[in-house]
Amino acid sequence: MSKQLKACSCGHQFQKSSNCPICPKCWPGFYKKLKTNLPKDISAPALRALLNAKITNLSELAKYSETEILELHCMGLGSVTKLRAALKTLELSFKKESENSSKPTKRKAIKVTRFK
């Protein structure tokens, strides 16, 4: 996937190959001001994925199933495990999976071959 030139609302220009709208220059200042009870030990890309999906706290997270969260860009099983533990501390849990959806499975690593 080729990188696209993007601009944030502050006017910073940056390149990204994904559809993630987070500006790398604005993120550190935004993160410091963030008032959330999401666990701080999840990866920054996973946290940005949650915030991009308008999930800013654990009570909002409990409205989604694990499968729905795993479908977010940059979200992995490690982050979901930490989120599950954080939900448990507040006596919350992920939404139950519907009968038609499958349980989340471990993603297989894809070997990337670079051409010269």
KEKE-3310 file (N, C-alpha, C; in steps of 0.2 Angstrom, whole numbers, plus 5000, padded with zeros to 4 digits):
npx = (5004:5003:5010:5000:4998:4993:4983:4981:4969:4975:4984:4996:5006:5007:5012:5004:5001:4990:4972:4971:4968:4975:4986:5004:5011:5002:4997:5005:5002:4989:4987:4991:4982:4971:4957:4953:4948:4954:4966:4983:4993:4991:4996:5001:4996:4985:4977:4975:4967:4955:4951:4949:4938:4929:4928:4931:4931:4930:4916:4910:4917:4913:4901:4904:4909:4922:4926:4922:4931:4943:4943:4946:4958:4975:4973:4976:4978:4984:4982:4968:4967:4972:4963:4951:4955:4955:4942:4936:4940:4931:4920:4914:4911:4915:4903:4892:4896:4887:4876:4879:4892:4909:4921:4934:4950:4967:4978:4987:5004:5010:5021:5031:5037:5050:5052:5066)
npy = (4994:5011:5026:5040:5057:5067:5079:5087:5094:5105:5108:5102:5092:5075:5058:5043:5025:5019:5020:5028:5042:5049:5062:5062:5072:5079:5070:5067:5078:5078:5065:5068:5076:5068:5061:5047:5030:5019:5006:5011:5003:4997:4996:5010:5012:5003:5010:5022:5017:5013:5026:5032:5025:5031:5026:5029:5026:5013:5009:5012:5003:4991:4989:4983:4968:4956:4951:4962:4972:4967:4968:4981:4992:4989:4983:4970:4953:4953:4966:4966:4956:4963:4973:4966:4962:4974:4978:4968:4972:4982:4975:4973:4967:4961:4963:4950:4937:4936:4923:4920:4925:4921:4915:4925:4922:4918:4928:4924:4926:4936:4934:4946:4950:4959:4968:4971)
npz = (5000:4996:5003:5008:5007:5020:5030:5045:5056:5062:5053:5051:5040:5035:5031:5028:5026:5030:5034:5045:5054:5063:5068:5069:5075:5082:5091:5104:5113:5113:5119:5132:5138:5138:5146:5152:5157:5151:5149:5152:5148:5136:5119:5109:5096:5097:5107:5100:5090:5097:5101:5089:5085:5093:5106:5122:5135:5148:5150:5138:5130:5134:5127:5115:5106:5108:5095:5087:5092:5089:5075:5073:5066:5069:5081:5093:5099:5112:5116:5118:5128:5139:5139:5142:5155:5162:5160:5169:5181:5184:5185:5173:5156:5139:5126:5123:5111:5095:5089:5076:5074:5074:5087:5092:5084:5085:5076:5061:5057:5043:5031:5024:5008:5001:4986:4975)
capx = (5000:5007:5008:4996:4999:4987:4984:4977:4965:4980:4988:5002:5006:5010:5011:5002:4999:4983:4967:4971:4968:4979:4992:5009:5013:4997:4996:5008:4999:4982:4987:4992:4975:4966:4954:4950:4950:4957:4972:4988:4998:4990:5000:4998:4992:4978:4973:4972:4961:4949:4949:4946:4931:4925:4928:4935:4931:4928:4909:4909:4920:4908:4896:4907:4911:4929:4927:4922:4937:4949:4942:4949:4965:4981:4971:4978:4975:4988:4978:4961:4968:4973:4956:4947:4957:4953:4934:4935:4941:4925:4914:4911:4914:4914:4897:4892:4896:4881:4877:4882:4899:4914:4925:4941:4955:4974:4979:4993:5008:5010:5028:5031:5043:5051:5055:5071)
capy = (5000:5017:5031:5046:5064:5069:5085:5087:5100:5110:5110:5097:5087:5069:5053:5037:5021:5016:5025:5030:5049:5052:5066:5060:5078:5081:5064:5067:5083:5075:5060:5070:5079:5063:5059:5040:5024:5014:5004:5014:4998:4994:4999:5017:5011:5000:5015:5026:5013:5014:5033:5033:5022:5034:5022:5033:5023:5005:5007:5012:4997:4985:4989:4979:4961:4955:4951:4969:4976:4964:4970:4988:4992:4989:4979:4963:4949:4956:4972:4963:4953:4969:4977:4961:4962:4981:4978:4964:4976:4986:4971:4974:4962:4963:4961:4943:4936:4934:4916:4919:4926:4916:4917:4928:4917:4921:4930:4921:4931:4936:4935:4951:4950:4965:4967:4977)
capz = (5000:4995:5008:5006:5010:5024:5034:5051:5057:5064:5047:5050:5034:5036:5026:5031:5022:5032:5034:5052:5054:5069:5066:5073:5078:5087:5096:5111:5116:5114:5124:5139:5140:5138:5152:5151:5161:5147:5152:5149:5146:5129:5114:5107:5090:5099:5110:5095:5086:5101:5101:5082:5085:5098:5112:5126:5142:5148:5149:5131:5127:5136:5122:5109:5107:5107:5088:5084:5094:5085:5068:5072:5063:5074:5088:5093:5105:5118:5119:5120:5134:5144:5140:5146:5162:5164:5161:5174:5188:5185:5185:5166:5151:5132:5124:5121:5104:5093:5087:5069:5073:5077:5092:5090:5084:5084:5069:5058:5054:5036:5029:5019:5004:4998:4980:4974)
cpx = (5005:5005:5005:4998:4993:4988:4979:4973:4970:4985:4995:5001:5010:5008:5009:5000:4992:4978:4966:4972:4972:4986:4998:5012:5008:4996:4999:5004:4992:4982:4988:4986:4970:4963:4950:4952:4952:4964:4978:4994:4997:4994:4997:4994:4985:4974:4971:4967:4955:4947:4946:4939:4926:4923:4933:4935:4929:4921:4907:4911:4916:4902:4898:4909:4919:4931:4927:4928:4943:4949:4945:4956:4970:4979:4973:4976:4978:4984:4971:4962:4969:4966:4951:4948:4954:4945:4932:4935:4935:4919:4910:4914:4912:4906:4897:4892:4889:4882:4880:4889:4903:4918:4931:4946:4962:4975:4986:4997:5009:5018:5028:5038:5044:5054:5060:5070)
cpy = (5006:5022:5037:5052:5066:5075:5085:5093:5106:5112:5106:5093:5081:5063:5046:5032:5018:5022:5029:5038:5053:5056:5064:5066:5080:5076:5065:5072:5081:5070:5062:5073:5074:5061:5052:5035:5018:5012:5008:5009:4995:4998:5006:5016:5008:5006:5020:5023:5014:5021:5035:5030:5025:5030:5026:5031:5016:5004:5007:5005:4991:4984:4985:4972:4961:4955:4958:4973:4973:4966:4977:4987:4993:4986:4972:4959:4951:4962:4970:4960:4958:4972:4972:4962:4969:4981:4974:4967:4980:4982:4972:4968:4964:4960:4954:4942:4934:4927:4915:4921:4921:4919:4920:4922:4921:4922:4927:4927:4930:4938:4940:4950:4956:4964:4973:4979)
cpz = (5000:5001:5004:5010:5013:5027:5039:5052:5060:5058:5046:5044:5036:5031:5030:5025:5024:5032:5041:5051:5059:5066:5071:5077:5084:5093:5103:5115:5118:5119:5131:5142:5140:5145:5151:5156:5157:5149:5149:5146:5139:5124:5111:5101:5092:5103:5105:5091:5090:5101:5094:5081:5090:5104:5117:5133:5142:5148:5142:5127:5128:5131:5115:5111:5106:5099:5085:5086:5090:5078:5067:5070:5069:5081:5087:5099:5112:5121:5121:5126:5140:5145:5144:5154:5166:5165:5167:5181:5189:5185:5178:5162:5144:5131:5122:5113:5101:5090:5081:5069:5076:5082:5089:5090:5083:5077:5067:5056:5047:5035:5023:5015:5001:4991:4979:4967)
residu = (MET:SER:LYS:GLN:LEU:LYS:ALA:CYS:SER:CYS:GLY:HIS:GLN:PHE:GLN:LYS:SER:SER:ASN:CYS:PRO:ILE:CYS:PRO:LYS:CYS:TRP:PRO:GLY:PHE:TYR:LYS:LYS:LEU:LYS:THR:ASN:LEU:PRO:LYS:ASP:ILE:SER:ALA:PRO:ALA:LEU:ARG:ALA:LEU:LEU:ASN:ALA:LYS:ILE:THR:ASN:LEU:SER:GLU:LEU:ALA:LYS:TYR:SER:GLU:THR:GLU:ILE:LEU:GLU:LEU:HIS:CYS:MET:GLY:LEU:GLY:SER:VAL:THR:LYS:LEU:ARG:ALA:ALA:LEU:LYS:THR:LEU:GLU:LEU:SER:PHE:LYS:LYS:GLU:SER:GLU:ASN:SER:SER:LYS:PRO:THR:LYS:ARG:LYS:ALA:ILE:LYS:VAL:THR:ARG:PHE:LYS)
# end
